[in-house]
Each structure stands twice: as structure tokens, then as C-alpha cells.
Amino acid sequence: MPSSLPPSAARHDQTVETACPLDCPDSCSLSVTVNNGRVIRLDGSTRNTVTAGYICAKVRRFAARVYGEARLQYPAIRSAPKGSGSFARVSWEEALDTVSSRMRDVAAVWGGEAILPFSYGGSNGLLSQDTLDARLFRRLGTSRLARTVCAAPTRAALTAAYGRMPSVTYEDYVHAKLIVVWGANPGTSGIHLVPYIREAHRRGARLVVIDPRATSLARHAHLHLAVRPGTDVVIGLAIHRYLFERGLADRGFLDRHARGVEPLRQRAAEWTTERAAGVAGVDRQALEEFSELYARSSPAVIRCGWGLERNRNGGNAALAILALPAVGGKFGVRGGGYTMSNSGAWPITRSWIDADEPATRLVNMNHLGRVLTELDRPPVKLLFVYNCNPAVTMPDQNRVLEGLSREDLYTVVFDQVLTDTALFADLVLPATTFLEAYDLARAYGPISLQITQPVVDAVGEARSNADVFGSLSRALGLSRDGEPEGELDMLMRVLDEVPPKIAAELREGGSAEPPCGKAPVQFVDVFPATPDGKIDLFPEALDAQAPTGLYTYLPDPATEQYPLALISPASDRTISSSLGELPRPEPKLVMHPQDARERLLEEDDPVRVYNDLGEVRCSLAIGPSVRPGTVVLPKGLWRKSTRNGSTATALAPDTLTDFAGGACFNDARVQVARVDDEL
């Protein structure tokens, strides 16, 4: 492994190389300046050539999290009512003994399924999740968690159709003649794609953006289709119909490389350009121009984002979009095809955890509020939260908070800072940040894999995920001789089990290159990893899951009472909810001028955004950056960010996507009114 500066040896300015494992596609390489054992600056490094020495503003201010007032520095036990955030300090020995005893007692009385481990992508590193934590919970026989709050429908569509074939990488966008950014906003997430798009534009490429908002890229696009939320699927199907009906589908490619072509063609046949434009709320001529532009351009690449999946039609939308390069014949040239997640480029199978997962209860994380309040048999009696902040990130927020307030629910929160979820904990455990621990950061935009290493000592008594879950396994008698029991043991185990060439490169230089190379061309260097090596354009398993079948459209859930679509896109302030504890300007609800006039609302008015699930109180911003009928409140807000302690998730239903059980945040339908009685 690359040499690192021992944290205790830092007495003057020293620069240490590491990487960012947070939940963003890019996984930047970092150059961290340390003075007297304290991080004083974070910059980009050039080890990852795609991230090219610059980083986002979010990570640039990460030291404010490491040393901020909200940082958890020692274990603590609740000393006042839930939600108060009052805790009394205890030792690690007492904390671990308390957790292990509680787990043992709950399992003995209620069974292991009464314990629910709850986590998501607070750290996307290969060591910090699904290693010793998975071993512990599998052997304890707890309930299993379906991590479906993000990327479940897109992942299911990609896996079924292409077997997670690696994507067009950022570097190859400069070769494209047409770039389609669909349901993504690289200006706030995956920022390193933006320079490549700009360079392609300079070389003459056309840019099409499909998004309800006028993002920074949309404002410079050749075409911007500001679709109604939830209608991306009909736009995709209309383009398929255009290609098939006008003889522009690549029949030769489809005959050689695809199956399920005819069912797709039949389902798309009903979606004329006129009908799709009407449903999606876009100009018919603009949609026809886009269809023709896509048909005639090569190389053409679609950046398929995750915003388009966050509704009742999310899975079908992703499948229809990902099928377009096949039908349109866009593969086989550099800069042509699609970009989705590239994590599948690495032949890494997590062989270091128990292969057999117990057939215990599977809980969809989007139903956390239901699970904690409906008290199924067995009821959840112990909730262990890590790498996640469900109090503000899960749908139906008020029901989640009701569940977290149960006095008979013992909640452990293992986190870096005192989150909104931690306020309801019975026991909090301090976790290290990525600047204080080892990990393996795997990008899913560019194709990269890097070692992250501690650049400073852990603040206070913070411990890594692997160390804590290893300790709990020992305390519960679940460890076996010769198994990893902590962070460094686990790192060595992973390096021993990944392919030897990858391990050697990581040990020698801190980063590795995948077998397919860093910029593979689809259908030249990489091919579908499906059972027969062909694209499956009509996966029968997904057709059986979808309520009305594949490539169908479920109508808008808007009502006369709640006519506005509320969407909650990523912002330039947080990574999901991470960093939400840091100071920020007051977030505002963004509304189109037409919708504001209809409600007699003016700029900066205090408003309530409401539906039957709850309400959010905040200020109003009026502007044309969002389409009529849609309002925007940022993703990742903490409860302190609004005037009544509710966030956009308080208005989001816990309904699920058409397949794969994803979240439907963008199916929130609301009304907005001025309020004069401030809370």
C-alpha cells in the first residue's frame, strides 16, 4: 500500500493523498493538508485523472464536519425524553456491553427478526458497509433491509437488460455528436462530467436535457424538454415508436444482439409524438426534433440519471431510456451508448462475507414508518442505524418520527454527527469520517478504485464501522477463529480476495484499473453480462412485477385538492443529508410565476406546502427555473432548515415504484398557500 503520514507525526504542514468515498459518482482523489494533526485544507489531486485536481464545494468544506459542534466524540446514553438530544457520556466498554446485551435479550424474547439494521450510502466505501456489519446481522438472524430508497429501479432495469455492462465514461463524451442528459444534474452531483460536456459542445456536439427544471446545463442546451415529473417513460416510448415507425431502428443490430424487440415495439406503438407530448407537457415539435436528432446522430450518448426513477413509473422509465441505444443503433463507437452506474466494471463479489443470507423478514426501507408503527409480528424492538439519517431521508417523515418516538423501541445510532435521527436514539456511538479511517472508494461514474487512508487521528473516541461491528461480533460470540475483527484486518482480507492484479495495484500505488480499462467502448470492449450475452429488451421477470406490465404508464396522482408536483432534487449543499448540519442560507420553495400568480403569492412570502401527510413551512422563491405545476424543495434538508421542523419527505408517500420497490418522492402532490401565523 502507499505510504501514509502517521497522524501523530504531523507537526507542520504536510500533504496526504486519499480519496472521497461519499455517495457521488465521481470518487475524487484528494490532497489533504494537515497541520499539527488537524486538517486545514482539502483539495483535489491528480491521482484520479478524471477528477483532475478539483473537487466540489461540499467536500472542500468537509473539515467543518470533522471539527464541528455537531460531531459525536464519545458514546452516550439518552438522559431525557426521546427527541430532546440529551445524552450522558459512557465508556466504549459500557456502550458495547449495553448494545450486545440488548441484542441478546431482544433475540431471546422476540427472535432475531425483532432487530432491524438500517443503513444506506452515508459512506459508499467497500469496508464501511457490507463487511463485518453484514456478518454480524446475518449470524444474529435479524430482519434484512431492502436498500431501495435510491437506484433500485434503475439498477433492476440495467441488470435485467444488460447485466450491468460498463458504461460510457466521462472521458468519451468529447467524442459524442449528441449528448442527452436525462434526469441528472451534473452541476450538483457528478460535477466532473461537466467539463467533458462543455468540450464536446465546443467541438460541435448538440446537448439535450430532459428535466422539469432549467438546470445550468439545460440553460445552455440545444433542446430542453421540461417534462412533468413521472412522464419520462412516455417520452422514451415515443422515441422508440418514432424509430420503429420510420424505419430508423437498427434491425441488423437488434437481430444479432437483442431479444424482446417485438414486445417493446408493440408497447411503444400507442405513444405517438402528439400523445406523449401532451401527457408530458412538452412541445410536440420539440419532441419530434429530439427524436429525429437522436435517430440521425452518431456517436450519441445518454446520461441516464436517478431523478427519473423517483416516481410510480420509475422502473419503466429507466428501462425505456436504456433501451434506446440498442434500438437506435448507437453502440460500437467511442462516445456512443449510455452512461449509468459503472460499479459493475469491477469483478468484486464481496466473497469476504457469509455467502448464505438467512431467509428472515425482508423490510423495504421506504416502509420504515409503517414497520415502526404497525407493530408487525414480531415488532421491531431494536433499531440499529448507521450510514443513514432516516428521520429526514425516508418517505412519510411524520410516521417515521412517530415510530422513532416509541418508548419500547431501543434505537442505536452510530454516526459521525448528532443527526436528526440521533436525537431519538437511546444510545449514540461516534463514528470516524473518511479522513480518519481506511476504506476502498469505488466510483460509479468514472471507473476508479482507490484506497482511502487516515490523514489525522480520530476525533475524540470515534471508531470505524469495521472496528465496532467486529467488537459486537466478539461480544455476542459470533466471531470465528481466523476471521477479521477490525478495520485493518478487514482491509487485508479484502485485498487478499479481490483479483490479484487489482490488489497489487492498490497496494503499490493506491489505485487500480479494471479489466475492461478505464474507458471501454460498449459492444467493442464490453458486452452484456446477461445469461445469453444478449440485450433483453423485455425482461419477463420485470414484466411480472410491474402492476400493468412493462413499458406502460401509470397516470399522475395529482388531484384537484393537491395539483402541484413537489420534487426534491440534490443540491450543492449536501450529499443526500450528509453535511446538512452545517450552516446554510434558508432553503426556499421554488415556484413558477404562473403558479404564484394563481395563488396570489409573492417573492419571499412565508408559505405552507401541504398535503394529507403533513406540511412544510418555509419562504417562497418565484422564478422560471421550474416548469408550471411543479415546485421544488431541496433534498437532504435537516429539520432545523425549515420553519416547522419538517422537510420534503414529510410530504412524500411511501408508495413504491412499478418494479424493484423504489421510492416515489416525486409523486408527492401538494398545495401551497401563504401563512401569516408564523410558528
N, C-alpha and C positions, 0 to 999 in steps of 0.2 A: 504494500500500500504506500501511497505518497507520504512523505514525512510531514508531520504536523508540528506546530509550535506547542509545546506543553503549556497549557493555560497559565499555570502558576509561574512560568518563566517570563511572562510578558511584563516588562518593566518600562519599556519605551514604545514608541510607535512601531508596530510590527504588522505585516500584511499576511493574512492567511487565506488560502484558497479553499472554497467549499462550494455547495450548490443549494438551490432552493427546492425543497420537496413539496411545497404547498400546492393546493388544488387549482392549478393553472396549467394550460397545455405546454408551456414553454420550458420549465425547469431550468432557469438561468444558472449559469456558473457565476460565482460570486467572489469578489475580492473584499475581504473584511479587514478593516483597520482596527487594531486593538492597542490600547494604551493602559498600562498598569492593570492589566487583567480585565479591562472594561471595553466593550465595543463602542467605538466612537464614530464609525462611518461604514456604510455598506455601499459598494459599487459593483458594477458588472465586471466580469473578467472575460477573457477570450478563449478559455478552455473549451467552452461550448461555442463553436464558430457561428452558429445560427443566432444565438442571443448576443453575440458580437460586442460585448463590453458595455452594454447598457441594461438597466433594469427598470421596472415600474416604480412609480412613486410609493406604492403600497409597501413593497419590501424595503425600499430605501429608508423608510421610517420605522422599520421593524424593531430597532433598538428601543423605541419608546414603549413597545410591549414588554421587552425583556426587563426593563427597569422601571416600568410604570407603577402607579399606585394600585392598580388592579391585580398586579402579579401575585399569585399564590406562592408563598415561600416556605410553608410548613403545613403538615397535616393538621386538621382541625375538626372538631365535633360541634354540631349545632347546639347553641345555648339559648335559643329563643324561638318563637314560632316560625314555622316554615315560611320562606319568602322574605324574612327580615334581614338575612345575610349576617346574622350574628353567630360567631363561632368561637370556641375556646381551643387554644393550641394544645396538641398532644404530640407524643413522640411517634416516630415511624413504627416502632415496635408495638405500641398500643393500637395504632391505626390498623396495621396489618392483622393483628390479633382480632380486632373488632370485626373487620370485614370477613375474615376467614370463619370466625365463629358464627356470624350472621348467615353466611352462605351455607355452612354446615347445618345450622338449625332450620333454615327455610327448606332446604332439600329434604331433611329428615321428616318434617311435618307435612309439607305441601308437595314435595317432589321437585326435582331439578328444574322442571319447566316453569316453576314459580319465580325463577330468576331470569331476568331479561337483560343481556348485554346490549348496549345501544351505542353505535358508533357510525361515523361516516368518514368524510375526507378531510378532517381537520389537519391531518398530515398524510400525504399520499406516499410516504416512503415505504419501501418493502419491508423494513424492520419494525416500523411503528404500528403496523396493523397486520392481522392475519399471520402472526408468528406464535409467540408464546401466549398471546391472548386467546387465539383460536384453540391452541392445545388445552388451555385451562378450561374454557367453556365447553368444549366438546367432551372432555373427560368428566366434567361435572354433570353433563346431561341437561344443560339449560335449554330454554327456548332458543330457537335460531332466529336471526334477523335477516329479512329480505331488504338489502340496502338498495332501495328503489327510488329514493327521493330525487335522484338525478341520473340521467344517462341510461336508465333501464330500457325504455322503448327503442332508443337509437342503437344501443348495444345489441338488443334482441334482433332488430331488423338487419344490422350489419352482419351479425354472426350467422343468421339464417340464410342470407343472400350470398355472402361472400366468404363466410368463415373467418372474419376479421382479417382479411387481406390487408397488408400495409398500404397506406395512403400516399397520395401526392404530398411531398413535404414542402415546407415553405420555400426552400431554395429554388424549386422548379416552377414557382408561379411566374417568374420572369419570362418563361418560355411561352406562357399562355397567350392566346389571342382574345379569349373571353374568360373573365373571372366572374363567378356567381357567388356572392356571399349571402347565404340563406340561413336566417335565424341565428346569426352570430354577430358579435360586435367586437372585433379585434382591438378596437381602440381602448377597451377596458379589460379585456381578458384575452391573452394571447397576442400581446402588442407587437411581437417580433414578426408577425405576418405582414404588418402594415407597410414597412419599407419595401418588401418584395412586391406588394401590390402596386405601390407608387412607381417602382421601377418598371413594372410591366406596363403601367399606364403611360409612362414616359416613352416606352417603345411602341406604343400604339394600341395596346390591348383595350378592349371595352370592359366596363365594370357594370354589373347588375347587382343591386342589393334588394333583398326581399325582407322587409321588417316593418312592423307597424309604426316605427319611429324613424325620423330622419337622423340617423346616426352620422358621425363625422364622415364615414365612408360614403353613406347614402347621399350626402350633400355634394359629393364630387362624382357621383356615378352617372353613367350614360342613361341608365334607367333605374328608377326606384319604385318598386311596387309595394305600397304601404297597405298590406293585406290586413283584413280583420283577424284578430287572434283566433286561432283554431281552424283557419281555412287554407293553410299551406297545402294540404293534401289535394284540394281540388285544383290548385294551380299546377301542381305536379302532374295530375291526371290529364289536365287539358293539354299540357305539352306532349305527353305520351300520345294522346289522340291525334294531335297535330302531326307528329312524326309518322304514326301508322297510316293515317288517312291520306297524307300527301306523298307517300312513297319515300319518306326520308328516314325511316327506320333502317338500321344496318342489318338486313336479313341474313346476310352471309355470316357476320359475326355471331348473331343470335343462334343460327343453326349449329355453329361449331362449338359455342361456349356457354349456352344458356338453356334452361328448361323453364317451363311455366310461362312461356311467352304468350300463348293464346289466351289463358285466363286473364292475364294483365290487360291485353288488348281489349277484351270484351268488357272488363270493368271500366276501362278508361273511355270506352266508346260513347257513353252518355254525357261526358263532360266536354261540351262544346266550349269554344273560347268565350262565347257570349254568356253561357250559363255560369261558367266558373268565375268570370269577371264580376258578374252580378252578385254571386254568393260571397266572393272575397272582397268586394267593394273597391275594385281597381278598374282603371280604364281598359276597355276591351281592346282598343288599338295598341295600347302599351303591352298588353299580354300577348297579342299576336306578334308584335315586333320582337318581344323577348323569345317567343317560340321560334321564329324564323332565324333570329340571331344565333340561338343555341344550335339549331339544325345545321347552319352553314359554317360555323366557326370551328376551327381546329388549329392548335390544341385548345380545348375548353375544359375548365376545371370548376367543380362546385365545392365550395367550402360549406359542408353541412354542419350547422351548429346545433346547440341543445335547446335554444329558445323555442324552436318549432315543436318540440315534443311535450311541452308542459300543458297539455290540454287533452280533451277526450279523444281527439284524433291523432295524438302524437305519434303512435307507432306506425300507423298507415301513412302519415306524412313523411316520416323518415324513410320508410320502405319505397314510397313512390319517388322520392328525390334521389335516393341512392341507386334506383333502377335506371335513371335517365342516362348515365354514361354508357350503359350496356345497349339500350335501345337506340341511342343516338350515335353509337359507334365512336366513342371518344377515348377509348383505351388504346394502348400500344404506342403512344407517342409521349415524349417528355413534356410534362405540363398539362397532360390530359387525363381526365378521370374524376375522382372525388377525393376529398380530404375528410376523414372522420377521426376517430381515435387511432393513434399509432402504437398504443401499448402492446398490441398483439404482435409487433415486429420482433419481440424478444422471445426466444424459446425457453421461457421460465415458467415452471409449473407449480411452484410452491410445494415441492416434494418434502420440505422440511417440517410440515405439519401432518398430523394424523390423517391418513387417507380416508378413513371411514368416518363420515359425519353421522351422528346419531339421528334417527328419524323422529326427532322431537318436534314440538309445535313450531310452525314457521309463522312469524309475525311480520307483516308488511309494515315497515317503519312509518309509512304515511298514515297508518291507523293507530298511531301511538295514543292519541286522545281516547279513542274507543277502547283500546286494550286496558288503559289505566282506569277507566271509569265504568266499564260494563262488567268488570269483575268476573270474567270467564272462569271456568274450572280447568286447571287451577288459576286463581287470580295471580297477577304479578305482585309479589310481595317484596322483591328486591330488584331494584333497577340500578345497573352499573353503566354510567355514561362516560365515554371517553372519545376524543377526536370529534366531538359533536356538541352542538348547543341547541337541543331540540325545543327549548322554550320559545325560540324565535325563528326556527327554521322548518318546523313541521307544520303541515296544514291544520286548520281548525284550532288555532292557537288557544282560544279560551278553554276548550275542552282539555288540551294538553296541560294547561296551568291548573285546571281543576284536578286532574289526575296527580300532578306533582304535589298538590297540597294535601293529599291523603295522609293522615297521621299514621295509618297502618302500612304505608309504603316506605320501606327503607331505601333511600337513594344515596348512592355513592357517585360523586363527580370527580373525575381525575382529569385535571385540565391545567393549563398554564396560567390562566387568569380567572378572576371571580366573574364568571359568566352569569347571564340571566337564569340559566338552569342551575348553576351552583348555588344561587340564593335559596333554592328549595331543597338543597341537599341536607342529609343527616351527617354526612362525612365528606370532607373535601380532601383531595390528595394533590400535591403540587407536581406538575409535570415539567420536564425540560422542554425548551424550544429547540428548533433545529440548529441553533447556534451553540448548543450545549450538549449535543449528542451525535452519535454515529447513525448513519442511515444510508439507504440507497435510493437516489432520486431518479425515477423513470419518467421521462417526458412523454406526453401523448399527442403533442403537436409535431415539433421536430422529433427525430428519432435519436434519443440520447439516454445514456445510463451513467450516472455519476455517483461517486461516494461523497456523502456529506460527513464532515468531521467536526468535533467540538472546537470552537475557537476561543472559548472562555470557560471557566469553571461554571457549574450550575449555580444559579442564583438561589440563595437560601438553602433549603433542603430538598429542592426539586430532584426528581428521579425520572429516568427514562421509562417508556412503556414496557420495554422488554425486561428491565430490572424489576419492576413492580409486579408484572404478571408472573415472572419467574419466582419471585418471593411468595406470592399467593399460592402458586402450584406446590411449592415445598410445604407451606403451612397446612395445606389441605391433603398432603400425602399423595399428590397426583404426579409428581416428578418420577422419572425413572433413571437408573444409573446410566451415565454417559451422555445424557441429553443436555442441550444448552440450558443455562439457568439465568442468563442475563444478556445485556446488550452486546458485549464483545464476543461472548460465546456464540450468540446468535449470528453475529456478523461473520464469524469464521465458518459457521455451519452453512450459511447461505453461499459464501464464496466457494466452499467445497462442493456444493451441489449444483451450481449453475454450470453451463458448458465451460470446459477448461479454458478455451480461448478468451471468453468473456471474463472469467475470473482472473486470468493472467493480466489482461489489460487493465482491469480495475486495480489490481494490486500494484502494478507498475506505474501507472500514470493517473489513476483516479477516475478514469472514464473508459468506456468501451464502445465498440462499433458492432452492430448486429450482423448476423449472417447475410441479410439482404442488402447491406450497405446503407449509407445514411440518406440516399436519395433514390430509392428504387422506382422504376417505371412499371406501372401496372400492366400486366399481360406481356411484359418483356422480362423483367427481373422477378416479379412476384405474381402469383396466380391464386385463385380462390382456394381456400383451405376447407372446402366442403367435401363430403364423403366421396363424391364422384369427380371433384375438380371442376365442376361447372357452377355457373351463377344460377341460383334458384330464385327466379323472379316471382314465384307464387308458393312460398313455403306452407305446406298444408298444416303444420303444427300451429303456425300463427293464424291461419285462416280459421282454425277451430277455436282459437282463443277469442278472436275479435267478435263482439256482440252481433254485428251484421256482416261479418266476413272481411276479407282483405280488400283494400282499395275502395272502401266505402266511406261515406261522410255522415257523421252524426251532427244534427243541427245545433245551432247556437243556443246555449241555455239562458240567454237574456229573456227578461220578462218586462212587462210594462212598468212594474214597480222598480225593477233593477235593470236598467237598459245599458249601462256602461260596462265595458270590459276593463277590469283592472289587471295590469301586468306589472311584474316586479323584476325587471332585468338587473343584471350585475352592474355594479357601479365602480367608479375609480377610487373608492374609499376602502372597500372590504373585499376579502376573498371568501365568498359565502358570508358568514358572520364574523370570521376572524378579523381582528383589528377594529371591531365595532366598539370597543371600549375607549378608543382614542377620540380626542376632541374633533368635532366636525361642524360645519355650518348646519343650521336647521334644515333637514330634508323637507322638500315641498312636494305636494301632489301636482303633477304636470297635466294640464288640460288644454284641449284645442279651443281657440277663441269662440268658435261656433257653439260649443257645448257650454262655455262660460256665459255667453250672452243669453242662452235659453234659460239659464238658472239665475240670471241677474247677479253674477259673481264678478269680482274684480281682483286684480293682482294683489297678492298678499292678504287676501281675506282669510280669516280663520274658518276652516270648513270641517265638516264631519263627512267621512266616507263610510258608508254603512250598507249592511245587508242583514239578513236574519241571523247570521253567525256572530256579528259584532260590529264594532265601529272603530275607526282611527280618526284622531283629531290632529290636524296639522295646518300649515299655511298653504296657500294656493299659488302656483306659478302658471301663467297663461302664455301659450305660445304655439306656433305651428309645427313644432318638432314631433308632435304625436298626431296621428290621424283622428278625425272626428269619431266620437263614440268609444274612444279608448282613453283611459287615464293611466298614469304611471306613478308608482311609488317604489323607490329602490329596494332591491333585495339586500338582505344582510343587516338591516337596521336592528339595533338593540332597543329594548323597551324605553330606555331613557331618551331615545331620539325623538319620540313623538309626545304630544301634549297630554295624552291619556294613558300612556304605557302600553299601547297596542301597536302592532306592526302589520304589514300587508298580509301576513299569514293568518291573522285573526279573521280575515275575510275570505280566505281560500278554502274551498270544500275539500274534504278528504276522499272525494271520488277518485277513481283510478283510470289510467289511460286504456285505450282499446285493447292493447295487449302488453304484457310484461309488468303490469302493476305499478306504473309510474305515477308521479304526482301531477295534479291538474291545477297548479297555481293560476295559470292564465285563464281558467274557467270561472274565476271569481267575477261575479256580476254585481254591480253596486249602484248606488245613487249617491250624489254629492249635494250638500246643502251648506249654506253659511250658518255659523253658530255665533251667537253673541254672548252666551253664558259660558265663558271660559272656565275650564275645570280648575 
